[in-house]
């Protein structure tokens, strides 16, 4: 699929393509996967959420003299869904999350239930940031945020190896500085 549009963002069926005037970028799957360590990172974050939810439900069920039936049912459902989610979601996200940088654009694909594809032309890049939360630091991961002149918001590449993120940020900065355009 290929679109030629003016400056701005086009969305169709959950797909976003950002293009600068007179540029032609094709929407295609990006070539690079994120780090395999992202699977562990996503699993840990999901597990934290499940522990909080199941823990709160269990406290109410086991400390109440007569817990409502619906609460016992939701606790049971949570106890079944949590392990399934922890097994399936991180693997699925790893298969979906991809990124690629060419001389013309940054391509990303992410999500697991709702999937987003984004293309940010190099000429539209305004800033490149690297972020690492404490858990990402434990897994030696980082995320890159590429801010563009787009109402769709920044393009994020999460789950990168920290060294790869540093190299990618340096490459994007160098390429952006050498690319003509006003990034607006």
C-alpha positions as CSV (number, residue, x, y, z in Angstrom):
1,X,0.0,0.0,0.0
2,X,1.4,3.4,-0.9
3,X,0.0,6.9,-0.3
4,X,1.1,10.3,-1.5
5,X,-0.4,13.1,0.6
6,X,0.5,16.6,1.8
7,X,1.9,17.3,5.2
8,X,-0.1,15.7,7.9
9,X,-1.4,12.3,9.0
10,X,-3.6,9.8,7.3
11,X,-5.4,7.1,9.3
12,X,-7.1,4.1,7.9
13,X,-8.1,1.0,9.8
14,X,-5.8,1.8,12.7
15,X,-2.9,2.6,10.3
16,X,-1.2,5.9,10.5
17,X,1.2,7.3,7.8
18,X,2.9,10.6,8.3
19,X,4.3,12.2,5.1
20,X,5.9,15.4,4.1
21,X,4.8,17.2,1.0
22,X,5.5,15.3,-2.3
23,X,7.1,12.3,-0.5
24,X,6.0,8.8,-1.2
25,X,6.4,6.3,1.6
26,X,5.1,2.8,1.5
27,X,3.5,1.2,4.5
28,X,5.2,-2.1,5.1
29,X,6.3,-4.2,8.1
30,X,9.5,-2.8,9.6
31,X,12.5,-5.1,9.5
32,X,13.8,-5.1,13.0
33,X,12.5,-6.8,16.1
34,X,12.9,-5.4,19.6
35,X,15.1,-7.1,22.1
36,X,14.0,-10.5,23.4
37,X,14.5,-9.2,26.9
38,X,11.4,-7.1,26.2
39,X,9.4,-10.3,26.8
40,X,10.5,-10.5,30.4
41,X,9.9,-6.7,30.8
42,X,6.3,-6.9,29.6
43,X,5.8,-10.0,31.7
44,X,7.0,-8.3,34.9
45,X,4.8,-5.2,34.3
46,X,1.7,-7.4,33.6
47,X,2.4,-9.6,36.6
48,X,2.6,-6.5,38.9
49,X,-0.9,-5.5,37.7
50,X,-2.3,-8.9,38.2
51,X,-0.8,-9.3,41.7
52,X,-2.4,-6.0,42.7
53,X,-5.8,-6.9,41.2
54,X,-5.9,-10.5,42.5
55,X,-4.5,-9.5,45.8
56,X,-7.2,-6.8,46.3
57,X,-9.9,-9.3,45.3
58,X,-8.5,-12.0,47.6
59,X,-8.3,-9.6,50.6
60,X,-12.0,-8.7,50.2
61,X,-13.1,-12.4,49.6
62,X,-11.1,-13.9,52.5
63,X,-11.6,-11.1,55.1
64,X,-15.4,-10.8,54.5
65,X,-17.7,-12.9,56.6
66,X,-20.1,-13.3,53.7
67,X,-18.4,-12.2,50.4
68,X,-20.7,-11.5,47.5
69,X,-20.9,-14.3,45.0
70,X,-19.9,-12.0,42.1
71,X,-16.6,-11.1,43.9
72,X,-15.7,-14.8,44.4
73,X,-16.5,-15.4,40.7
74,X,-14.3,-12.4,39.6
75,X,-11.5,-13.7,41.8
76,X,-11.7,-17.1,40.2
77,X,-11.8,-15.6,36.7
78,X,-8.8,-13.4,37.5
79,X,-6.9,-16.4,38.7
80,X,-7.6,-18.2,35.4
81,X,-6.9,-15.2,33.1
82,X,-3.7,-14.0,34.8
83,X,-1.5,-16.9,33.9
84,X,-3.0,-17.0,30.4
85,X,-2.3,-13.3,29.9
86,X,1.2,-13.6,31.3
87,X,2.0,-16.5,28.9
88,X,0.4,-15.1,25.7
89,X,0.7,-11.3,25.8
90,X,4.5,-10.8,26.0
91,X,5.1,-13.4,23.3
92,X,2.4,-11.9,21.0
93,X,3.8,-8.4,21.6
94,X,7.3,-9.5,20.7
95,X,6.1,-11.0,17.4
96,X,4.2,-7.7,16.6
97,X,6.7,-5.0,17.8
98,X,9.0,-4.0,15.1
99,X,11.0,-0.9,14.0
100,X,13.2,0.3,11.2
101,X,15.0,3.5,10.3
102,X,15.9,4.3,6.7
103,X,17.3,7.4,5.2
104,X,13.7,8.6,4.5
105,X,11.6,7.6,7.6
106,X,11.2,5.8,10.9
107,X,8.8,2.9,10.7
108,X,7.2,1.3,13.7
109,X,4.6,-1.4,14.4
110,X,3.4,-2.0,17.9
111,X,0.5,-3.3,20.0
112,X,-1.0,-6.7,20.7
113,X,-4.8,-6.3,20.7
114,X,-4.8,-2.9,19.0
115,X,-2.0,-2.7,16.5
116,X,-0.5,0.6,15.2
117,X,1.8,1.1,12.3
118,X,3.5,4.5,12.0
119,X,5.8,6.2,9.5
120,X,7.6,9.4,10.5
121,X,9.6,11.0,7.7
122,X,13.1,12.0,8.7
123,X,12.4,15.6,7.6
124,X,9.6,15.9,10.1
125,X,11.6,14.8,13.2
126,X,12.0,17.5,15.8
127,X,13.5,15.6,18.8
128,X,14.8,12.2,19.7
129,X,14.7,11.1,23.3
130,X,15.8,8.0,25.2
131,X,13.8,6.9,28.2
132,X,14.4,4.1,30.8
133,X,12.2,3.4,33.8
134,X,13.8,1.4,36.7
135,X,12.5,-2.0,35.4
136,X,13.8,-1.2,31.9
137,X,17.2,-0.6,33.5
138,X,17.1,-4.0,35.2
139,X,16.4,-5.6,31.8
140,X,19.0,-3.4,30.0
141,X,16.3,-1.9,27.8
142,X,15.3,1.6,26.7
143,X,12.7,3.3,24.6
144,X,13.2,5.9,22.0
145,X,10.7,8.7,21.5
146,X,10.8,10.4,18.1
147,X,8.8,13.7,18.3
148,X,7.5,14.9,15.0
149,X,5.4,17.8,13.8
150,X,2.3,15.6,13.9
151,X,-1.0,15.8,15.7
152,X,-0.8,12.0,16.0
153,X,1.9,12.4,18.6
154,X,5.4,11.0,18.9
155,X,6.6,7.7,17.5
156,X,7.9,5.4,20.2
157,X,10.1,2.4,19.9
158,X,10.0,0.4,23.1
159,X,11.9,-2.7,24.1
160,X,15.2,-1.8,22.5
161,X,18.5,-3.0,23.9
162,X,20.1,0.0,25.7
163,X,23.2,0.0,23.5
164,X,21.0,-0.2,20.4
165,X,18.9,2.7,21.6
166,X,22.0,4.9,22.1
167,X,23.3,4.0,18.6
168,X,19.8,4.6,17.1
169,X,19.4,8.0,18.8
170,X,22.9,9.0,17.5
171,X,22.0,7.8,14.0
172,X,18.7,9.6,14.0
173,X,20.2,12.8,15.3
174,X,22.9,12.7,12.6
175,X,20.5,11.9,9.8
176,X,17.9,14.5,10.9
177,X,20.6,17.2,11.0
178,X,21.7,16.3,7.5
179,X,18.1,16.2,6.1
180,X,16.7,19.4,4.6
181,X,13.3,20.5,5.8
182,X,11.9,22.5,8.6
183,X,10.3,19.7,10.7
184,X,7.0,21.4,10.8
